[in-house]
Amino acid sequence: MSTHNFGALRSAVIEASLAARWAQAVEEWEVVSVEEDPRATGICVCGKTGLVYLYTIHNRQTQQTLFPIGSSCVNLFEVEELDATVAVLRRLFDLRAAFAKGERVELTSEYFSRALLADLWQNGAFPANEYNRSNGDNDYKFLLDLFNQRHDFTENEKRKVWVLLNRTVRSFVMSDERLA
């Protein structure tokens, strides 16, 4: 596995950006998806080989896309929002794998984070229905409140969490287009 070449990364990013300098160019980009290469044959735009998780970044100004790019190269952008998106997409990817394998998914830090719950909410994972008083925000707030709690859930809370995770969240994650 070769290491990344910052010069190649910088050239690719600036070439596909409006800005002519790295510090400004990195602000134009967003992480839009991730896919897995289990054989680790992915080659980053910087030249690094052996990538398993292949991210796609998109420039909001030029509509250019760079793929594949590794998480360590995205981290070189030093843009907090990009780093957070990489982390959330990776957690979503792992969550989808757990659901696909039939693992028991629980509302714990093994599978979830506050950022992941917020991403699910922001991307429409909690639709309005009769059980959340026609407001999906209520399901998000319920899961977030329980995730932040330091005590065991009541039986009713356990049942509601199970339904939300195994019906609502599962169906959303399994069809999330950001996860190739």
Secondary structure as the mmCIF struct_conf table of DSSP 4:
data_model
#
loop_
_struct_conf.conf_type_id
_struct_conf.id
_struct_conf.beg_label_comp_id
_struct_conf.beg_label_asym_id
_struct_conf.beg_label_seq_id
_struct_conf.end_label_comp_id
_struct_conf.end_label_asym_id
_struct_conf.end_label_seq_id
HELX_LH_PP_P HELX_LH_PP_P1 SER A 2 HIS A 4
HELX_RH_AL_P HELX_RH_AL_P1 PHE A 6 GLU A 15
TURN_TY1_P TURN_TY1_P1 ALA A 16 ALA A 16
BEND BEND1 SER A 17 LEU A 18
BEND BEND2 ALA A 20 ARG A 21
HELX_RH_AL_P HELX_RH_AL_P2 TRP A 22 ALA A 25
HELX_RH_3T_P HELX_RH_3T_P1 VAL A 26 GLU A 28
STRN STRN1 TRP A 29 GLU A 36
TURN_TY1_P TURN_TY1_P2 PRO A 38 ARG A 39
STRN STRN2 GLY A 42 ILE A 43
TURN_TY1_P TURN_TY1_P3 VAL A 45 CYS A 46
BEND BEND3 GLY A 47 GLY A 47
STRN STRN3 THR A 49 LEU A 51
BEND BEND4 VAL A 52 VAL A 52
STRN STRN4 TYR A 53 ASN A 59
TURN_TY1_P TURN_TY1_P4 ARG A 60 THR A 62
STRN STRN5 THR A 65 ILE A 69
HELX_RH_AL_P HELX_RH_AL_P3 SER A 71 LEU A 76
TURN_TY1_P TURN_TY1_P5 PHE A 77 PHE A 77
HELX_RH_AL_P HELX_RH_AL_P4 GLU A 80 ALA A 100
TURN_TY1_P TURN_TY1_P6 LYS A 101 GLY A 102
BEND BEND5 LEU A 107 THR A 108
TURN_TY1_P TURN_TY1_P7 SER A 109 TYR A 111
HELX_RH_AL_P HELX_RH_AL_P5 ARG A 114 GLN A 122
TURN_TY1_P TURN_TY1_P8 ASN A 123 GLY A 124
BEND BEND6 PHE A 126 PHE A 126
HELX_RH_3T_P HELX_RH_3T_P2 GLU A 130 ASN A 132
TURN_TY1_P TURN_TY1_P9 ARG A 133 SER A 134
HELX_RH_AL_P HELX_RH_AL_P6 GLY A 136 ASN A 148
BEND BEND7 ARG A 150 HIS A 151
HELX_LH_PP_P HELX_LH_PP_P2 ASP A 152 THR A 154
HELX_RH_AL_P HELX_RH_AL_P7 GLU A 155 VAL A 163
HELX_RH_PI_P HELX_RH_PI_P1 LEU A 164 VAL A 169
HELX_RH_AL_P HELX_RH_AL_P8 ARG A 170 SER A 175
TURN_TY1_P TURN_TY1_P10 GLU A 177 ARG A 178
STRN STRN6 LEU A 179 LEU A 179
#
